[in-house]
């Protein structure tokens, strides 16, 4: 069994070998640029870890793992365009560095390439792998549409937010693990338990991101905390606060949300104080932990020797205690 770091380095090296050096350069240079921006390479690593969990050869899962990573970066490229985001991983976004039309077309090409890579599995698992991939791709699009809808929808429940992130974020994590299981010819029941483990871990992972945005260590986080509050982003924390707050707390929270001009630090500190009154951090951490415990319960039902589970379980646990 290999450690996650081995797979992350492997993916980094193999991504550079994918031939995106064709003409026209305006189509392919943005793709190479996007893939060069780095990242945790978590999803492709999970594909290969899922294969090894069931005794399979990780090399048989390498091309679909790369397909998952190319697809993930395609979604980020288009998300940046839709969000009009100027920066991704401390670098210019593709639509800023080039233009929106190029970003659309380069993203479309990345999606096609991801399908091509996914198809390079053994024929006996091809249909199952592609059915899962296409179903997941639609779920990710559904999640993104919900996310965009929620930007202008006045009232969103915390549970609606959970449903959105289960599609936009968690679905691809879950599919990464199950893809690895399918490549290794895992039993359908075990593959589904692993998918559930990935889905619940993905939800917990996003909730942890929401918490870190406000309460993370700025030195380790690499940016000012509180960005979600400054932009009025509808995270689980904010939505829980709106559902819980009453009286002065609710009025003050709504006042800050409606304010067009403000001192960012003052807004973050004021909203953070309201969250403290309402025990929002504690409630969010409890929700996060609840999903992670459900994830571990699903993982316990996967019928492989306990020692085979150690690398994947350790990896998931590290995601829940990270500071950045």
Buried (B, 14 or more C-beta within 10 A) or exposed (E): BEEBEBBBEBBBEBBEEBEBEEEEEEBBBBBBBBBEBEBEBBBBBBBBBBBBBBEBEBEBBBBBBBBBBBBBBBBBBBBBBBBEEEEBEEBBBBBBBBEEEBBBBBBBBBBEBBBEBBBBBEEEBBEBBBEBBEEBBEBBBBBBBBBEEBEEEEEBEBEBBBBBBBBBBBBBBBBBBBBBBBBBBBEEEBBBBBBBBBBBBBBBBBBBBBBBBBBBEEEEBEEEBBBBBBEBBBBBBBBBBBBBBEEEBBEBBEEBBEEEEEEEEEBBEBBBEBBEEBBBBEBBBEBBBBBBEBBBEBBEEBEBEEEBBEBBBEBBEEBBEEEE
